Amino acid sequence: MEVRSVTCSAPVNIAVVKYWGKRDEELILPVNSSLSVTLSQEHLKATTSIAVSESFERNRIWLNGREESIENPRLQKCLKLFEEIAPIPGHVHICSENNFPTAAGLASSAAGYACLVYAFAALYEKKHELHERGDLSRIARQGSGSACRSMFGGFVKWEMGSEPSGSDSIAIQVAPETHWPDMRILILVVSDQKKSTSSTSGMQRTVETSKLLEYRATSVVPERMRQMEEAIQSKNYVEFAELTMKDSNQFHAVCLDTYPPITYLNDTSKKVIQFITRYNQYKGVTTAAYTFDAGPNAVLYLENKSVHEILSLLKYYFWPLLENGNNSFVKGIPVECENPSKELLSAIGMDRSPGEIQYIIHTKPGPGPQLLDQSQSLLTPEGYPRFSQAVD
């Protein structure tokens, strides 16, 4: 019987105004709006192939080389929502992989669900129609909240909305990836291990116990969203950077205000905060900004002119001291690094911590989901994973 399939890729997004806490767990409606930057798929992406056929005995899914249960409630919710739009003839095989660590605080679920939703829409040739109506954003949100932001490239806001149905809780592009060509992002991978407290359980505990969350959602974020949009539109880097760091600090303060407290940052994360603070003090103007999602890995936002110096310092302080060197410490966009000056090192005044950062990904803003050529499919023409010999 006929096997129809498509393959798509979707990006990671990293929030500069954070989403944390739901007012509706079932529909995944947030307690506040949020805003993020979509990263280039050249360096971080999820790739998903979907095949549908009446010859398949059941729905199946393979993630990062392993078959997983198809009964995940959020996955089932997305499948059901698509069934309502376009009934699936037969069963589906889904194969997905990330080219970056999963569940380590690098927004893997956002990329994964955005990719899944976009691939289903492409399979039924409805992606343009559904995108214009905001349906793709709404469906992706119910797989993973921040996935709705990965449906667009560049700078994206997720409007919390007010309708109980969630019909107006959708993502909207603030500016395309080409808007701020000098913007660069450094992802400092401190740990690629699964985080001890998942975002889902952490959010629920925060909503139940934190008084600071309510203050943040009602008194801080609305004005911060307005300021951040304005900073992006005017390409005001200093304003953008300071808002980004303030919001990251408050998000982690909310986690500490949770009972029992949630701690996502580790000692290396705190050293990165100290490093960026001292570097900005040395420069006399805010030149680099840190932000941390629900994990210890730092994300730095900076302009292209600052990348060389910041990377040189990061290599000096954190580069693993291996006898044969480590040429892959900085991945992504290539940059030539030199030894920092004694004056700069004296101003930073930190001890070296070799190996505490595993590697760095140097990237930039990028586009939303993409439809790929079938030569890049993760599935065989028969609809089974290319990495697997077993089909039963």
Protein Blocks (a to p, Z undefined) as FASTA:
>chain_A
ZZddddddddddddfbdceddfbfklopafbdcddddddfklgccdddddddfkbmbdcd
deehiacdfklmklmmmmmmmmmmmccehjdddddddfbdehionommmmmmmmmmmmmm
mmnopmmmmmmnommmmmmmmmomklmmmmpghjadddebjafnlmmmccddfbdfklmm
mbccddddfbfcdcfbdfklmmmmmmmmmmklmmmmmmmmmmmmmmmmmmmmnopaklmm
mmmmmmmmmmmmmmmmpccdddfbdfklmmmmmmmmmmmmmnopafbdcdddddfbdcdd
ddfklmmmmmmmmmmmmoccdfkopfklpgcjddddddddfklmmmnopacdehkambdc
ddddddddddddfklpcbdfkopafkbmbfZZ
